[in-house]
Amino acid sequence: TMKDVAALAGVAVTTVSRVLNRDPRVADDTRRRVQAAIAELDYQPDPHAGILRRRGRTNTLGLLVGNVANPFSASLHRAVEDVARPRHVAVFASSLDDDPTREREAVEAFLRRRVDGLILTTIGTDHTYLEREIGHWTPIVFVDRTPAGIRADTVLSDNYHGARAAVAHLAANGHRRIAFLGDSELIYTARERRRGYLDECRERGWEPTADLVRTGVGSEHSAAEAVRELLGSAEPPTALFTAQNLITIGAIGALRTAGADRTVALVGFDDIPMAEHLVLPVTVVAQDPSAIGRAAAEIVFARLDGDASEPAEFVVPTRLIARGSGEIRGD
């Protein structure tokens, strides 16, 4: 397969496709490596590959997000549309709902409509099903989560360092028993935020006990239940790091119901609507979904206009916004 040729030559599948299509922008040394790999493997290209793609553009993009109702997804969607609109390109959007089957169905629906490019938030653990489209030069950009099994352009928030900043902020305000509430470990962002939390704690000389780390918390309801359990434990935490905006919303409600919203500190990952207008404004590690969406869309259009560079990863910084809930003292 084209993937085998790419692996042997040490290049991306897109580079093999460009060599096969005699793209003059491929470096001579790279071209020779690919041609040698083709000869060694006796690879025979499909003579019909790429015919559909060469028939012309449809002026459409496919956008797959976690949930169009989530503020992060909505901001990302709007940013993609803002880049696409001046180019007279329509954006088809669909929700993933962290379901691998739904991911495949949505992507296949986009491709049936012959979209010119894909911007994908994904949950699947194998994206080799997209190799054919990569071979046909369909621009594909992964956002918020990394691809698995293929190389492709990726735009991410700095989840790891953002999580470390949240823990460091709480530690600076006197907290050591800091609980972590995160989403499913199948999700790249959840794993990275948990890793940042653990590394920052360990670097400060303490190992979080198992009772302080709650994963698989994916909704407001489950977050509220987790917070109630933590507050009712023999050694309750003095601070919470909630690693997703819906988790933060559930935690706020549980703290308020328990009368602990002014005694237990809270830092959430990702901003939430009206966070600065609550009675006790919420301290957050803010992502920039608009910047992520703009970057992803610009990459797609650059690829459509002929950018033949190797796939790259782009990291968008986060920033900690201190508003009050994260500044409650723990000593």
C-alpha positions, 0 to 999 in steps of 0.5 A: 500500500501507499502507507508501506511505501511511505514507511519505508521511505520515511515520509508522509503518505501525502509525499508519496502521492506527490511523487506519483503525481510528479509534483515538482516541489518535492525535493530530489533526495526525497523523490529518490527515496520514495522511488526506491521504496516503490521499486523495492516493494513493487508498489503498483498505484491505482490508475483511477486514484485521484480522478474524483478529486481532480474534477474540481472543488465543491467549495465545501468543508466538513467540520467534526466537533465534539458537540455543537452545543458545547461553547468550545465547539461553537467558537471553533465552528464560528472561526472556521466559518469566518475564514471560509466565508470570504472564500465563498466556501460552505461549512458542513458541521456534525457532532461527534459525541465521543462515539467512534461509530458516529465519527466514521459515519460523519466523515463518510457522510462528508466524503459522499458530499465530496467536501474539499477538506476535513477539519476533525475532532476525533475519538477513534484510535485508528485513523488509517481509514482516511489514508485513501483521502490523504492519497487523493490530496484531500486536506485533513486537519485534526483539531483538539486531538491527535490522529492515530495511525496516520500523519496529518496536520494538527492544531492543539491547545497546550493542554499539558502546560495549561494543567500544570499552570492550574495546579501551580496556581492552587499550590501557590495559594496554599493547597496540597490536597488538590483533586482532579476531575477529568473526562474519559481517558480515551480522549487525548485532551483528558490524558494530557491534562491529567498528565500535567496535573500529576507531573506538577504535583510530583515536581512539588514533592507530593503524590496525589492519592487515588481518591483525589483523581477522578476520570471518566467524568463526562457530564455536569451530573457526573461531575456534581456526583464526584464532587459530593463524594469528594466533599464527603470523604474522610480527608476532603480536598481543599481545591479542585482542578476540573479539566473540562468546561462541563465538569466545571459547571457541575462542580460549581453547582455541587460546591454551592449546594454543599455551602463549600463554594467559598472554602474549596478553591476551584480552577477549571480548564476551558472558560465557561459562559458568564464565569466572570459574572458569578457571585464568586467568579471562576478562575480558569485556564482559558483555551482559544478555540477561535484561534484553533479554528482559524489556524485549522481553516487556514491550513486547509486552504493553504493545502488546497492552494498547493502547500506541499510541506510535510504535515505539522503540529501547531500548539495554541497557548492557554492562559490562566485567568484569576477571577476569585475561585482559584484564589481561595486560600488553603492554609 
